[in-house]
Amino acid sequence: MKVSEIVEKLGLTIFSGREGLDREITGGYVSDLLSDVMGNAQEGQAWITLQVHQNVMAIASLKDMAAVILVNNLEPHENTVRHSDDENIPVLGTSLSTFEIAGKLYQLFNQ
Amino acid sequence: MDPETQSMKLTFNIHGGDFTHAGQPSSEVKKVLKQLGIDGKTIKGIVIALYEAEVNVVAHAWKGTVEVEIDESKITIIVRDEGPGIPDIELAMQAGYSTASKKVREMGFGAGMGLPNMKKNTDELIIESEVDKGTTVKMINYFL
């Protein structure tokens, strides 16, 4: 499944990194602890989080993640946007809570 | 690559409190290892360990350096900082133990997972520290 497909199916906002919309997503990872993501997330996953600062992009890039999904209508910081555009890793947004968006994403991968 | 010794050296500076540049050395090292054709799993481990070491300097110390040496069989990374030091390294190695500030924790760092992550992702990890002077972390990963 491509990032653009989950954007469409889950009604996500695209904040940045549009050139990465054709990245392939292999699943998701949910965490707001950066060392947890650093240690345990896998390449190609979409990372669901409430962290909006640019270190999120440093980690997403180092881990070759497919996209970042910000929950609860949160918006990325300006330098997060810049980093996302540089790395072509989309930062997406939803009004839903972590629980709800993770459930929907999980469903997409297991239907 | 130095043709005499068949090794390559990289050096980076890290400034305490500067979270905006955390991850640059790891990103550079990742690129270089990819170019050298090192296998993906090995690169992933090294990148995790180095990123955690960088964040530790940014979060706790005043300033530091990263020295990387790559030869045919291994990568050696030495992260040296001037900072408060670690009074009890064994305690600091315990998962969940952290002395990070509130601000650092709010950013999602400081969960006490950094040193365990470094241990898990390196073949050799040596930590030397002197209170009020600084900490030196040496990490070695062997290529497959």
gemmi code that builds the backbone of each chain (N, CA, C; Angstrom):
import gemmi

chains = {
    "A": [
        ("MET", (0.844, -1.198, 0.000), (0.000, 0.000, 0.000), (0.882, 1.253, 0.000)),
        ("LYS", (0.489, 2.242, -0.785), (1.285, 3.464, -0.849), (0.777, 4.507, 0.164)),
        ("VAL", (1.634, 5.447, 0.522), (1.251, 6.506, 1.458), (0.013, 7.239, 0.927)),
        ("SER", (-0.010, 7.506, -0.391), (-1.141, 8.231, -0.973), (-2.466, 7.495, -0.768)),
        ("GLU", (-2.394, 6.158, -0.728), (-3.636, 5.388, -0.528), (-4.167, 5.539, 0.893)),
        ("ILE", (-3.267, 5.562, 1.887), (-3.774, 5.718, 3.254), (-4.255, 7.155, 3.480)),
        ("VAL", (-3.624, 8.105, 2.781), (-4.090, 9.498, 2.872), (-5.546, 9.563, 2.424)),
        ("GLU", (-5.814, 8.912, 1.314), (-7.159, 8.939, 0.735), (-8.153, 8.156, 1.597)),
        ("LYS", (-7.761, 6.956, 1.997), (-8.695, 6.087, 2.725), (-8.966, 6.562, 4.151)),
        ("LEU", (-7.984, 7.222, 4.767), (-8.173, 7.663, 6.157), (-8.447, 9.169, 6.242)),
        ("GLY", (-8.527, 9.823, 5.092), (-8.821, 11.253, 5.061), (-7.784, 12.093, 5.782)),
        ("LEU", (-6.510, 11.813, 5.538), (-5.441, 12.510, 6.249), (-5.082, 13.833, 5.563)),
        ("THR", (-4.629, 14.792, 6.362), (-4.102, 16.052, 5.848), (-2.651, 15.827, 5.444)),
        ("ILE", (-2.225, 16.433, 4.336), (-0.803, 16.356, 3.958), (-0.149, 17.684, 4.319)),
        ("PHE", (0.772, 17.666, 5.281), (1.472, 18.892, 5.682), (2.724, 19.125, 4.829)),
        ("SER", (3.411, 18.053, 4.475), (4.716, 18.216, 3.815), (5.196, 16.887, 3.249)),
        ("GLY", (6.313, 16.950, 2.546), (6.950, 15.739, 2.020), (6.148, 15.072, 0.915)),
        ("ARG", (5.469, 15.894, 0.093), (4.584, 15.343, -0.940), (5.293, 14.402, -1.905)),
        ("GLU", (6.579, 14.649, -2.102), (7.304, 13.795, -3.058), (7.477, 12.373, -2.545)),
        ("GLY", (7.148, 12.175, -1.253), (7.256, 10.822, -0.705), (5.922, 10.089, -0.672)),
        ("LEU", (4.908, 10.657, -1.307), (3.570, 10.046, -1.226), (3.477, 8.686, -1.915)),
        ("ASP", (4.439, 8.401, -2.799), (4.390, 7.072, -3.431), (5.269, 6.057, -2.697)),
        ("ARG", (5.744, 6.426, -1.494), (6.472, 5.440, -0.672), (5.547, 4.291, -0.302)),
        ("GLU", (6.120, 3.129, -0.195), (5.363, 1.928, 0.159), (5.300, 1.808, 1.685)),
        ("ILE", (4.088, 1.599, 2.225), (3.931, 1.424, 3.673), (3.781, -0.056, 4.006)),
        ("THR", (4.538, -0.498, 5.010), (4.494, -1.911, 5.383), (3.664, -2.151, 6.641)),
        ("GLY", (3.286, -1.063, 7.333), (2.533, -1.215, 8.575), (2.663, 0.056, 9.383)),
        ("GLY", (2.406, -0.027, 10.676), (2.475, 1.178, 11.487), (3.212, 0.958, 12.789)),
        ("TYR", (3.639, 2.062, 13.411), (4.220, 1.998, 14.743), (3.673, 3.172, 15.538)),
        ("VAL", (3.290, 2.918, 16.778), (2.682, 3.954, 17.609), (3.552, 4.195, 18.829)),
        ("SER", (4.090, 5.404, 18.967), (4.860, 5.733, 20.163), (5.183, 7.213, 20.196)),
        ("ASP", (5.263, 7.755, 21.405), (5.699, 9.143, 21.579), (7.066, 9.201, 22.250)),
        ("LEU", (7.618, 8.047, 22.540), (8.963, 7.972, 23.109), (9.951, 7.729, 21.973)),
        ("LEU", (10.860, 8.690, 21.778), (11.703, 8.645, 20.595), (12.680, 7.468, 20.600)),
        ("SER", (13.196, 7.121, 21.777), (14.110, 5.979, 21.844), (13.398, 4.659, 21.570)),
        ("ASP", (12.128, 4.621, 21.886), (11.341, 3.428, 21.594), (11.225, 3.255, 20.083)),
        ("VAL", (10.935, 4.349, 19.395), (10.829, 4.302, 17.936), (12.193, 3.964, 17.336)),
        ("MET", (13.232, 4.636, 17.860), (14.590, 4.409, 17.369), (14.951, 2.930, 17.504)),
        ("GLY", (14.605, 2.339, 18.621), (14.996, 0.958, 18.878), (14.093, -0.073, 18.227)),
        ("ASN", (12.813, 0.223, 18.091), (11.863, -0.833, 17.736), (11.058, -0.668, 16.451)),
        ("ALA", (10.968, 0.547, 15.912), (10.198, 0.710, 14.675), (10.944, 0.063, 13.516)),
        ("GLN", (10.204, -0.298, 12.481), (10.810, -0.952, 11.324), (10.709, -0.064, 10.094)),
        ("GLU", (11.637, -0.270, 9.191), (11.653, 0.408, 7.900), (10.284, 0.283, 7.217)),
        ("GLY", (9.816, 1.372, 6.625), (8.594, 1.313, 5.835), (7.306, 1.510, 6.621)),
        ("GLN", (7.409, 1.628, 7.941), (6.187, 1.813, 8.727), (5.746, 3.279, 8.738)),
        ("ALA", (4.465, 3.490, 8.986), (3.956, 4.835, 9.248), (3.996, 5.015, 10.765)),
        ("TRP", (4.545, 6.148, 11.212), (4.734, 6.391, 12.648), (3.640, 7.341, 13.128)),
        ("ILE", (2.815, 6.850, 14.030), (1.733, 7.647, 14.598), (2.206, 8.247, 15.919)),
        ("THR", (2.133, 9.584, 16.047), (2.678, 10.238, 17.246), (2.038, 11.597, 17.509)),
        ("LEU", (2.261, 12.126, 18.720), (1.833, 13.489, 19.018), (3.026, 14.429, 19.104)),
        ("GLN", (4.236, 13.910, 18.868), (5.432, 14.756, 18.859), (5.509, 15.504, 17.527)),
        ("VAL", (5.730, 16.817, 17.585), (5.686, 17.623, 16.351), (7.022, 18.298, 16.025)),
        ("HIS", (8.042, 18.108, 16.870), (9.320, 18.789, 16.640), (10.176, 18.028, 15.623)),
        ("GLN", (11.253, 18.684, 15.188), (11.969, 18.143, 14.026), (12.793, 16.895, 14.302)),
        ("ASN", (13.020, 16.572, 15.581), (13.739, 15.327, 15.858), (12.951, 14.106, 15.395)),
        ("VAL", (11.631, 14.295, 15.280), (10.779, 13.235, 14.736), (11.239, 12.890, 13.314)),
        ("MET", (11.572, 13.924, 12.540), (12.001, 13.677, 11.161), (13.381, 13.055, 11.113)),
        ("ALA", (14.262, 13.464, 12.058), (15.597, 12.859, 12.097), (15.456, 11.354, 12.291)),
        ("ILE", (14.557, 10.974, 13.198), (14.372, 9.551, 13.482), (13.675, 8.845, 12.324)),
        ("ALA", (12.628, 9.464, 11.786), (11.905, 8.863, 10.655), (12.866, 8.603, 9.500)),
        ("SER", (13.782, 9.552, 9.287), (14.734, 9.419, 8.191), (15.783, 8.339, 8.483)),
        ("LEU", (16.332, 8.364, 9.716), (17.342, 7.352, 10.073), (16.767, 5.940, 10.009)),
        ("LYS", (15.469, 5.822, 10.336), (14.836, 4.509, 10.355), (14.163, 4.153, 9.022)),
        ("ASP", (14.288, 5.026, 8.020), (13.646, 4.813, 6.709), (12.151, 4.544, 6.838)),
        ("MET", (11.481, 5.349, 7.656), (10.042, 5.162, 7.819), (9.317, 5.807, 6.633)),
        ("ALA", (8.086, 5.337, 6.361), (7.388, 5.774, 5.150), (6.674, 7.108, 5.339)),
        ("ALA", (6.181, 7.365, 6.561), (5.432, 8.597, 6.812), (5.259, 8.789, 8.305)),
        ("VAL", (4.922, 10.028, 8.680), (4.608, 10.335, 10.075), (3.161, 10.818, 10.104)),
        ("ILE", (2.375, 10.311, 11.039), (0.985, 10.751, 11.164), (0.807, 11.435, 12.525)),
        ("LEU", (0.485, 12.737, 12.506), (0.258, 13.486, 13.743), (-1.224, 13.415, 14.101)),
        ("VAL", (-1.491, 13.179, 15.386), (-2.870, 12.956, 15.840), (-3.480, 14.232, 16.434)),
        ("ASN", (-4.774, 14.168, 16.764), (-5.467, 15.230, 17.518), (-5.319, 16.630, 16.924)),
        ("ASN", (-5.326, 16.728, 15.590), (-5.208, 18.030, 14.915), (-3.891, 18.752, 15.184)),
        ("LEU", (-2.885, 18.048, 15.647), (-1.587, 18.697, 15.891), (-0.926, 19.038, 14.565)),
        ("GLU", (-0.135, 20.120, 14.593), (0.563, 20.546, 13.375), (2.072, 20.505, 13.580)),
        ("PRO", (2.812, 20.169, 12.526), (4.273, 20.070, 12.660), (4.913, 21.436, 12.819)),
        ("HIS", (6.022, 21.502, 13.546), (6.809, 22.730, 13.610), (7.361, 23.029, 12.215)),
        ("GLU", (7.725, 24.331, 12.037), (8.215, 24.766, 10.732), (9.450, 23.969, 10.268)),
        ("ASN", (10.394, 23.736, 11.209), (11.596, 22.995, 10.783), (11.325, 21.505, 10.583)),
        ("THR", (10.231, 21.027, 11.165), (9.810, 19.644, 10.894), (9.351, 19.546, 9.443)),
        ("VAL", (8.597, 20.550, 9.010), (8.100, 20.612, 7.639), (9.277, 20.648, 6.657)),
        ("ARG", (10.251, 21.500, 6.976), (11.410, 21.648, 6.090), (12.167, 20.322, 5.958)),
        ("HIS", (12.397, 19.708, 7.102), (13.129, 18.436, 7.115), (12.362, 17.347, 6.344)),
        ("SER", (11.048, 17.359, 6.504), (10.186, 16.397, 5.811), (10.279, 16.570, 4.298)),
        ("ASP", (10.290, 17.822, 3.849), (10.419, 18.109, 2.409), (11.797, 17.690, 1.895)),
        ("ASP", (12.834, 17.952, 2.710), (14.194, 17.569, 2.307), (14.331, 16.056, 2.155)),
        ("GLU", (13.693, 15.321, 3.075), (13.873, 13.868, 3.107), (12.811, 13.133, 2.292)),
        ("ASN", (11.831, 13.869, 1.795), (10.703, 13.256, 1.074), (9.986, 12.190, 1.899)),
        ("ILE", (9.836, 12.499, 3.184), (9.030, 11.637, 4.057), (7.814, 12.461, 4.479)),
        ("PRO", (6.618, 12.088, 4.013), (5.442, 12.904, 4.288), (5.090, 13.001, 5.767)),
        ("VAL", (4.712, 14.215, 6.195), (4.096, 14.397, 7.509), (2.612, 14.601, 7.257)),
        ("LEU", (1.804, 13.732, 7.854), (0.362, 13.735, 7.638), (-0.336, 14.078, 8.946)),
        ("GLY", (-1.618, 14.428, 8.868), (-2.331, 14.772, 10.088), (-3.754, 14.233, 10.090)),
        ("THR", (-4.270, 14.069, 11.317), (-5.643, 13.627, 11.480), (-6.258, 14.312, 12.703)),
        ("SER", (-7.591, 14.440, 12.699), (-8.268, 14.975, 13.880), (-8.503, 13.866, 14.901)),
        ("LEU", (-8.312, 12.633, 14.481), (-8.582, 11.501, 15.363), (-7.508, 11.341, 16.431)),
        ("SER", (-7.854, 10.605, 17.482), (-6.872, 10.305, 18.535), (-5.956, 9.182, 18.059)),
        ("THR", (-4.883, 8.973, 18.798), (-3.939, 7.896, 18.473), (-4.656, 6.545, 18.398)),
        ("PHE", (-5.503, 6.286, 19.385), (-6.230, 5.010, 19.452), (-7.054, 4.791, 18.185)),
        ("GLU", (-7.794, 5.854, 17.794), (-8.694, 5.709, 16.647), (-7.942, 5.548, 15.323)),
        ("ILE", (-6.928, 6.382, 15.112), (-6.236, 6.317, 13.814), (-5.406, 5.035, 13.708)),
        ("ALA", (-4.848, 4.598, 14.847), (-4.086, 3.339, 14.825), (-5.027, 2.179, 14.484)),
        ("GLY", (-6.231, 2.205, 15.058), (-7.215, 1.155, 14.786), (-7.589, 1.124, 13.315)),
        ("LYS", (-7.795, 2.314, 12.749), (-8.179, 2.375, 11.332), (-7.054, 1.907, 10.423)),
        ("LEU", (-5.833, 2.304, 10.753), (-4.689, 1.905, 9.932), (-4.498, 0.377, 10.025)),
        ("TYR", (-4.638, -0.130, 11.224), (-4.499, -1.573, 11.439), (-5.516, -2.328, 10.585)),
        ("GLN", (-6.736, -1.803, 10.572), (-7.816, -2.417, 9.808), (-7.471, -2.457, 8.312)),
        ("LEU", (-6.912, -1.339, 7.807), (-6.539, -1.274, 6.382), (-5.567, -2.403, 6.024)),
        ("PHE", (-4.687, -2.710, 6.958), (-3.664, -3.719, 6.672), (-4.160, -5.129, 6.940)),
        ("ASN", (-5.298, -5.265, 7.581), (-5.758, -6.608, 7.946), (-7.160, -6.930, 7.454)),
        ("GLN", (-7.595, -6.213, 6.427), (-8.950, -6.530, 5.952), (-8.919, -7.554, 4.835)),
    ],
    "B": [
        ("MET", (38.865, 7.008, 1.828), (39.723, 5.910, 2.280), (41.194, 6.289, 2.209)),
        ("ASP", (41.909, 6.015, 3.251), (43.344, 6.185, 3.275), (43.958, 4.900, 2.707)),
        ("PRO", (44.665, 4.983, 1.577), (45.171, 3.765, 0.933), (46.206, 3.024, 1.785)),
        ("GLU", (46.929, 3.751, 2.651), (47.944, 3.129, 3.505), (47.323, 2.202, 4.534)),
        ("THR", (46.352, 2.738, 5.275), (45.788, 1.981, 6.391), (44.454, 1.333, 6.047)),
        ("GLN", (43.925, 1.613, 4.843), (42.609, 1.100, 4.457), (41.531, 1.512, 5.455)),
        ("SER", (41.651, 2.735, 5.960), (40.615, 3.159, 6.895), (40.143, 4.570, 6.554)),
        ("MET", (38.992, 4.929, 7.116), (38.379, 6.218, 6.829), (38.001, 6.842, 8.153)),
        ("LYS", (38.245, 8.141, 8.275), (37.936, 8.796, 9.546), (36.971, 9.960, 9.331)),
        ("LEU", (36.029, 10.096, 10.240), (35.077, 11.207, 10.204), (35.008, 11.811, 11.598)),
        ("THR", (34.873, 13.134, 11.666), (34.761, 13.785, 12.974), (33.604, 14.787, 12.953)),
        ("PHE", (32.859, 14.838, 14.030), (31.737, 15.770, 14.147), (31.766, 16.445, 15.516)),
        ("ASN", (31.229, 17.655, 15.571), (31.064, 18.331, 16.868), (29.597, 18.316, 17.264)),
        ("ILE", (29.350, 18.210, 18.562), (27.974, 18.267, 19.068), (27.918, 19.341, 20.155)),
        ("HIS", (26.861, 20.146, 20.140), (26.703, 21.187, 21.154), (25.575, 20.815, 22.103)),
        ("GLY", (25.853, 20.927, 23.405), (24.835, 20.622, 24.405), (23.595, 21.490, 24.198)),
        ("GLY", (22.435, 20.892, 24.287), (21.174, 21.631, 24.170), (20.701, 21.859, 22.744)),
        ("ASP", (21.552, 21.558, 21.759), (21.203, 21.832, 20.365), (20.479, 20.641, 19.723)),
        ("PHE", (19.193, 20.560, 20.017), (18.422, 19.431, 19.496), (18.183, 19.525, 17.990)),
        ("THR", (18.329, 20.749, 17.430), (18.025, 20.884, 15.994), (19.011, 20.095, 15.129)),
        ("HIS", (20.240, 19.911, 15.628), (21.211, 19.192, 14.805), (21.446, 17.752, 15.249)),
        ("ALA", (20.711, 17.305, 16.253), (20.862, 15.919, 16.702), (20.483, 14.992, 15.548)),
        ("GLY", (21.334, 14.062, 15.266), (21.051, 13.120, 14.182), (21.889, 13.352, 12.941)),
        ("GLN", (22.592, 14.497, 12.872), (23.411, 14.749, 11.674), (24.592, 13.781, 11.545)),
        ("PRO", (25.374, 13.578, 12.630), (26.437, 12.581, 12.499), (25.898, 11.201, 12.112)),
        ("SER", (24.801, 10.757, 12.750), (24.258, 9.426, 12.413), (23.839, 9.364, 10.958)),
        ("SER", (23.254, 10.460, 10.470), (22.796, 10.505, 9.098), (23.978, 10.413, 8.121)),
        ("GLU", (25.059, 11.133, 8.438), (26.277, 11.087, 7.609), (26.876, 9.678, 7.587)),
        ("VAL", (26.993, 9.101, 8.798), (27.600, 7.770, 8.913), (26.759, 6.741, 8.155)),
        ("LYS", (25.447, 6.877, 8.248), (24.548, 5.967, 7.523), (24.829, 6.027, 6.020)),
        ("LYS", (24.948, 7.262, 5.499), (25.216, 7.450, 4.059), (26.526, 6.791, 3.649)),
        ("VAL", (27.568, 7.039, 4.450), (28.895, 6.501, 4.124), (28.873, 4.969, 4.131)),
        ("LEU", (28.247, 4.381, 5.153), (28.223, 2.915, 5.249), (27.440, 2.308, 4.089)),
        ("LYS", (26.376, 3.006, 3.677), (25.586, 2.545, 2.519), (26.457, 2.532, 1.275)),
        ("GLN", (27.212, 3.641, 1.093), (28.096, 3.739, -0.080), (29.152, 2.646, -0.080)),
        ("LEU", (29.582, 2.241, 1.117), (30.606, 1.208, 1.222), (30.018, -0.191, 1.058)),
        ("GLY", (28.681, -0.255, 0.929), (28.033, -1.540, 0.688), (27.904, -2.422, 1.923)),
        ("ILE", (27.941, -1.807, 3.103), (27.751, -2.564, 4.354), (26.287, -3.018, 4.410)),
        ("ASP", (26.055, -4.226, 4.972), (24.691, -4.750, 4.946), (23.739, -3.932, 5.829)),
        ("GLY", (22.476, -3.915, 5.419), (21.457, -3.050, 6.019), (21.265, -3.254, 7.504)),
        ("LYS", (21.296, -4.491, 7.958), (21.036, -4.781, 9.362), (22.148, -4.199, 10.246)),
        ("THR", (23.372, -4.341, 9.799), (24.512, -3.792, 10.536), (24.422, -2.270, 10.599)),
        ("ILE", (24.088, -1.652, 9.464), (23.954, -0.187, 9.426), (22.884, 0.272, 10.414)),
        ("LYS", (21.756, -0.426, 10.429), (20.646, -0.031, 11.315), (21.091, 0.001, 12.772)),
        ("GLY", (21.816, -1.029, 13.200), (22.276, -1.096, 14.585), (23.214, 0.055, 14.926)),
        ("ILE", (24.150, 0.313, 14.030), (25.133, 1.380, 14.258), (24.427, 2.735, 14.353)),
        ("VAL", (23.476, 2.955, 13.465), (22.761, 4.229, 13.425), (21.960, 4.445, 14.717)),
        ("ILE", (21.319, 3.390, 15.201), (20.556, 3.497, 16.453), (21.492, 3.883, 17.600)),
        ("ALA", (22.609, 3.156, 17.707), (23.542, 3.388, 18.817), (24.140, 4.792, 18.755)),
        ("LEU", (24.534, 5.218, 17.557), (25.161, 6.536, 17.434), (24.138, 7.648, 17.710)),
        ("TYR", (22.926, 7.487, 17.213), (21.908, 8.514, 17.461), (21.661, 8.673, 18.965)),
        ("GLU", (21.547, 7.564, 19.659), (21.322, 7.616, 21.110), (22.490, 8.312, 21.821)),
        ("ALA", (23.706, 8.013, 21.369), (24.880, 8.634, 21.985), (24.875, 10.144, 21.739)),
        ("GLU", (24.500, 10.535, 20.529), (24.416, 11.960, 20.202), (23.398, 12.668, 21.091)),
        ("VAL", (22.230, 12.049, 21.216), (21.169, 12.663, 22.009), (21.596, 12.793, 23.467)),
        ("ASN", (22.340, 11.812, 23.963), (22.833, 11.901, 25.338), (23.715, 13.129, 25.528)),
        ("VAL", (24.584, 13.412, 24.564), (25.444, 14.594, 24.659), (24.588, 15.862, 24.618)),
        ("VAL", (23.662, 15.916, 23.666), (22.795, 17.096, 23.532), (21.967, 17.309, 24.806)),
        ("ALA", (21.439, 16.213, 25.357), (20.521, 16.323, 26.493), (21.240, 16.566, 27.819)),
        ("HIS", (22.469, 16.080, 27.962), (23.104, 16.124, 29.276), (24.388, 16.946, 29.351)),
        ("ALA", (25.155, 16.976, 28.250), (26.502, 17.547, 28.342), (26.543, 18.966, 27.789)),
        ("TRP", (27.729, 19.576, 27.871), (27.906, 20.941, 27.367), (28.354, 20.922, 25.924)),
        ("LYS", (29.298, 20.051, 25.632), (29.694, 19.872, 24.239), (30.403, 18.544, 24.073)),
        ("GLY", (30.519, 18.122, 22.834), (31.164, 16.831, 22.616), (31.629, 16.656, 21.187)),
        ("THR", (32.343, 15.567, 20.964), (32.791, 15.228, 19.611), (32.456, 13.774, 19.305)),
        ("VAL", (32.280, 13.510, 18.028), (32.091, 12.135, 17.563), (33.248, 11.821, 16.617)),
        ("GLU", (34.000, 10.786, 16.934), (35.078, 10.350, 16.032), (34.727, 8.967, 15.509)),
        ("VAL", (34.719, 8.854, 14.196), (34.342, 7.589, 13.570), (35.527, 7.071, 12.771)),
        ("GLU", (35.850, 5.800, 12.952), (36.875, 5.190, 12.113), (36.320, 3.899, 11.521)),
        ("ILE", (36.409, 3.833, 10.192), (35.875, 2.663, 9.495), (37.028, 1.961, 8.775)),
        ("ASP", (37.215, 0.674, 9.041), (38.164, -0.101, 8.232), (37.428, -1.277, 7.601)),
        ("GLU", (38.151, -2.240, 7.024), (37.436, -3.301, 6.266), (36.567, -4.176, 7.153)),
        ("SER", (36.944, -4.297, 8.431), (36.249, -5.275, 9.264), (35.291, -4.673, 10.276)),
        ("LYS", (35.450, -3.369, 10.580), (34.623, -2.827, 11.661), (34.506, -1.307, 11.614)),
        ("ILE", (33.577, -0.808, 12.414), (33.463, 0.637, 12.630), (33.645, 0.901, 14.119)),
        ("THR", (34.504, 1.868, 14.425), (34.740, 2.255, 15.814), (34.253, 3.698, 15.973)),
        ("ILE", (33.384, 3.922, 16.947), (32.854, 5.268, 17.173), (33.191, 5.685, 18.601)),
        ("ILE", (33.829, 6.839, 18.730), (34.115, 7.365, 20.069), (33.370, 8.686, 20.237)),
        ("VAL", (32.470, 8.722, 21.204), (31.722, 9.943, 21.502), (32.235, 10.458, 22.844)),
        ("ARG", (32.847, 11.644, 22.800), (33.516, 12.183, 23.980), (32.813, 13.484, 24.348)),
        ("ASP", (32.433, 13.640, 25.603), (31.807, 14.917, 25.957), (32.421, 15.542, 27.189)),
        ("GLU", (32.249, 16.877, 27.255), (32.521, 17.600, 28.490), (31.164, 17.835, 29.111)),
        ("GLY", (30.980, 17.298, 30.304), (29.650, 17.397, 30.901), (29.653, 16.926, 32.330)),
        ("PRO", (28.464, 16.655, 32.856), (28.332, 16.318, 34.273), (28.858, 14.924, 34.619)),
        ("GLY", (29.053, 14.077, 33.593), (29.499, 12.718, 33.874), (28.376, 11.851, 34.417)),
        ("ILE", (28.668, 10.567, 34.567), (27.674, 9.611, 35.076), (28.221, 9.025, 36.374)),
        ("PRO", (27.594, 9.346, 37.519), (28.132, 8.865, 38.796), (28.061, 7.338, 38.932)),
        ("ASP", (26.996, 6.741, 38.437), (26.823, 5.293, 38.593), (26.429, 4.710, 37.239)),
        ("ILE", (27.419, 4.214, 36.508), (27.163, 3.743, 35.137), (26.220, 2.542, 35.130)),
        ("GLU", (26.396, 1.659, 36.095), (25.552, 0.464, 36.162), (24.071, 0.855, 36.302)),
        ("LEU", (23.828, 1.834, 37.147), (22.462, 2.321, 37.346), (21.933, 2.964, 36.055)),
        ("ALA", (22.797, 3.745, 35.400), (22.393, 4.418, 34.162), (22.069, 3.431, 33.044)),
        ("MET", (22.688, 2.254, 33.105), (22.452, 1.235, 32.081), (21.091, 0.560, 32.244)),
        ("GLN", (20.479, 0.723, 33.408), (19.189, 0.061, 33.643), (18.087, 0.712, 32.813)),
        ("ALA", (17.307, -0.125, 32.130), (16.201, 0.383, 31.325), (15.248, 1.168, 32.211)),
        ("GLY", (14.876, 2.360, 31.768), (13.909, 3.170, 32.503), (14.541, 4.180, 33.440)),
        ("TYR", (15.843, 4.028, 33.736), (16.501, 5.002, 34.608), (16.919, 6.213, 33.795)),
        ("SER", (16.556, 7.410, 34.253), (16.905, 8.615, 33.506), (17.065, 9.792, 34.441)),
        ("THR", (17.982, 10.701, 34.077), (18.122, 11.940, 34.836), (17.770, 13.135, 33.944)),
        ("ALA", (17.091, 12.869, 32.833), (16.780, 13.926, 31.863), (15.833, 14.968, 32.457)),
        ("SER", (15.972, 16.204, 31.961), (15.130, 17.302, 32.442), (13.697, 17.145, 31.928)),
        ("LYS", (12.801, 17.921, 32.533), (11.394, 17.891, 32.147), (11.235, 18.253, 30.672)),
        ("LYS", (11.980, 19.261, 30.247), (11.889, 19.736, 28.862), (12.279, 18.621, 27.888)),
        ("VAL", (13.374, 17.945, 28.216), (13.858, 16.857, 27.367), (12.836, 15.721, 27.317)),
        ("ARG", (12.224, 15.434, 28.478), (11.215, 14.366, 28.526), (9.977, 14.725, 27.718)),
        ("GLU", (9.599, 15.996, 27.765), (8.415, 16.419, 27.000), (8.605, 16.229, 25.503)),
        ("MET", (9.879, 16.310, 25.081), (10.166, 16.086, 23.663), (10.102, 14.605, 23.287)),
        ("GLY", (9.962, 13.759, 24.285), (9.892, 12.329, 24.007), (11.214, 11.610, 24.190)),
        ("PHE", (12.230, 12.392, 24.656), (13.507, 11.766, 25.001), (13.491, 11.482, 26.500)),
        ("GLY", (14.603, 10.933, 27.009), (14.732, 10.786, 28.456), (13.848, 9.724, 29.059)),
        ("ALA", (13.582, 8.663, 28.302), (12.758, 7.578, 28.834), (13.616, 6.489, 29.461)),
        ("GLY", (14.930, 6.736, 29.510), (15.819, 5.730, 30.094), (16.036, 4.537, 29.178)),
        ("MET", (15.904, 4.765, 27.883), (16.065, 3.664, 26.922), (17.330, 3.804, 26.083)),
        ("GLY", (18.001, 4.951, 26.198), (19.134, 5.246, 25.318), (20.306, 4.295, 25.493)),
        ("LEU", (20.819, 4.204, 26.721), (21.973, 3.330, 26.952), (21.639, 1.859, 26.682)),
        ("PRO", (20.464, 1.366, 27.130), (20.108, -0.015, 26.760), (20.044, -0.215, 25.240)),
        ("ASN", (19.526, 0.781, 24.509), (19.495, 0.712, 23.044), (20.910, 0.609, 22.476)),
        ("MET", (21.843, 1.370, 23.076), (23.224, 1.350, 22.598), (23.861, -0.005, 22.864)),
        ("LYS", (23.595, -0.550, 24.036), (24.143, -1.863, 24.418), (23.647, -2.942, 23.444)),
        ("LYS", (22.353, -2.871, 23.162), (21.714, -3.887, 22.322), (22.220, -3.847, 20.878)),
        ("ASN", (22.627, -2.670, 20.436), (22.943, -2.497, 19.013), (24.430, -2.359, 18.702)),
        ("THR", (25.289, -2.672, 19.693), (26.725, -2.623, 19.431), (27.347, -3.971, 19.787)),
        ("ASP", (28.471, -4.283, 19.164), (29.195, -5.505, 19.528), (30.017, -5.257, 20.784)),
        ("GLU", (30.577, -4.051, 20.886), (31.317, -3.682, 22.091), (30.919, -2.274, 22.498)),
        ("LEU", (30.676, -2.087, 23.781), (30.329, -0.756, 24.302), (31.127, -0.527, 25.582)),
        ("ILE", (31.947, 0.517, 25.547), (32.750, 0.827, 26.735), (32.433, 2.260, 27.154)),
        ("ILE", (32.001, 2.436, 28.401), (31.663, 3.767, 28.890), (32.610, 4.128, 30.029)),
        ("GLU", (33.265, 5.263, 29.873), (34.113, 5.769, 30.952), (33.626, 7.159, 31.303)),
        ("SER", (33.529, 7.440, 32.599), (32.966, 8.725, 32.975), (33.590, 9.257, 34.257)),
        ("GLU", (33.742, 10.567, 34.287), (34.235, 11.220, 35.494), (33.256, 12.344, 35.827)),
        ("VAL", (32.744, 12.331, 37.061), (31.745, 13.309, 37.468), (32.303, 14.732, 37.350)),
        ("ASP", (31.486, 15.622, 36.792), (31.829, 17.030, 36.555), (32.905, 17.249, 35.482)),
        ("LYS", (33.361, 16.185, 34.859), (34.348, 16.319, 33.772), (33.720, 15.917, 32.442)),
        ("GLY", (33.235, 14.684, 32.381), (32.631, 14.246, 31.126), (32.609, 12.745, 30.971)),
        ("THR", (32.109, 12.333, 29.819), (31.903, 10.914, 29.551), (32.472, 10.572, 28.184)),
        ("THR", (33.082, 9.406, 28.091), (33.547, 8.905, 26.795), (32.904, 7.556, 26.543)),
        ("VAL", (32.281, 7.440, 25.379), (31.620, 6.208, 24.999), (32.319, 5.662, 23.759)),
        ("LYS", (32.764, 4.418, 23.841), (33.392, 3.788, 22.681), (32.512, 2.634, 22.230)),
        ("MET", (32.189, 2.650, 20.952), (31.315, 1.612, 20.412), (31.988, 0.978, 19.204)),
        ("ILE", (31.986, -0.338, 19.174), (32.556, -1.036, 18.015), (31.509, -1.988, 17.439)),
        ("ASN", (31.349, -1.932, 16.137), (30.501, -2.893, 15.437), (31.323, -3.551, 14.335)),
        ("TYR", (31.274, -4.873, 14.294), (32.013, -5.617, 13.260), (31.107, -5.851, 12.057)),
        ("PHE", (31.679, -5.738, 10.880), (30.909, -5.991, 9.665), (30.817, -7.493, 9.446)),
        ("LEU", (29.758, -7.915, 8.749), (29.543, -9.357, 8.524), (30.556, -9.902, 7.524)),
    ],
}
model = gemmi.Model(1)
for chain_id, residues in chains.items():
    chain = gemmi.Chain(chain_id)
    for i, (resn, *xyz) in enumerate(residues, 1):
        res = gemmi.Residue()
        res.name, res.seqid = resn, gemmi.SeqId(i, " ")
        for name, pos in zip(("N", "CA", "C"), xyz):
            atom = gemmi.Atom()
            atom.name, atom.element = name, gemmi.Element(name[0])
            atom.pos, atom.b_iso = gemmi.Position(*pos), 0.0
            res.add_atom(atom)
        chain.add_residue(res)
    model.add_chain(chain)
structure = gemmi.Structure()
structure.add_model(model)
structure.setup_entities()
